[in-house]
């Protein structure tokens, strides 16, 4: 193994809030002195949890393994307020004080199970004619999106109005924000995704991850092969 390849590997980071998944890459490039770095699955700025960073060409080539892997999330949905982005960072577009019953919530969660079609949100990186959808959404433009097939296993952890806490196991390409919005629409009160933590990506869990602050102190100590 050469000195250069010793710098290559996998970094498992518990992404903090208020930073983008991509914004950590320039910092990792400086820390490792390796330019070829990618990640396997974006998390929105407000979200936390498992981020898989691949350092070096031989590792970035394996990105599809993790991109295609099943992912698990702990999600908190806020009822009564709908936003344009389907999450806490969006603009409020409707409010409703109706309080669904526990049984109502269970019925709607039952619809978020198994194999189903899901339409990607306008505020997403999904491409339309070569452009990310969010570029159009920011201009107030809405276009028709093709539904994609996803596989879900959704478990109710708790319901204490206005908060629904869910554990979601899902396939590649699932938008948890869309699940929150669909539940809000089905309950006719509106909803948005309030908190999100990715707890697993493929074989890697939150327990496997290190904080970004720790990794900055000695990046190679935390590098996996």
GIWO-V882675 format. One record per backbone hydrogen bond with DSSP energy under -1.0 kcal/mol. NH is the residue of the N-H (numbers start at 0). CO is the residue of the C=O. Records with the same first field share a line. If there is no record, write none. Layout:
NH: CO ; CO
This chain:
5: 1
6: 3
7: 4
8: 54
9: 223
10: 52
12: 50
13: 209
14: 12 ; 48
17: 44
24: 21
27: 23
28: 24
29: 25
30: 26
31: 27
32: 28
36: 34
37: 53
39: 51
46: 43
47: 195
48: 14
49: 197
50: 12
52: 10
53: 37
54: 8
55: 35
58: 55
59: 55
60: 56
61: 58
62: 59
64: 61
66: 62
67: 63
70: 169
71: 199
72: 167
73: 196
74: 165
75: 194
76: 163
77: 191
78: 161
79: 189
81: 93
83: 90
87: 192
89: 86
92: 81
93: 81
95: 79
104: 100
105: 101
106: 102
107: 103
108: 104
109: 105
111: 108
113: 151
115: 149
117: 147
123: 121
127: 130
130: 127
132: 125
133: 123
134: 131
136: 132
137: 133
138: 135
139: 136
140: 135
147: 117
149: 115
151: 113
152: 168
154: 166
156: 164
157: 164
159: 162
162: 159
163: 76
164: 157
165: 74
166: 154
167: 72
168: 152
169: 70
170: 150
173: 170
178: 174
179: 175
180: 176
181: 177
182: 178
183: 179
184: 180
185: 181
186: 182
188: 183
189: 183
191: 77
192: 85
193: 75
194: 75
196: 73
197: 47
198: 71
199: 71
200: 203
201: 69
203: 200
205: 198
207: 204
208: 205
209: 11
214: 210
215: 211
217: 213
220: 217
223: 9
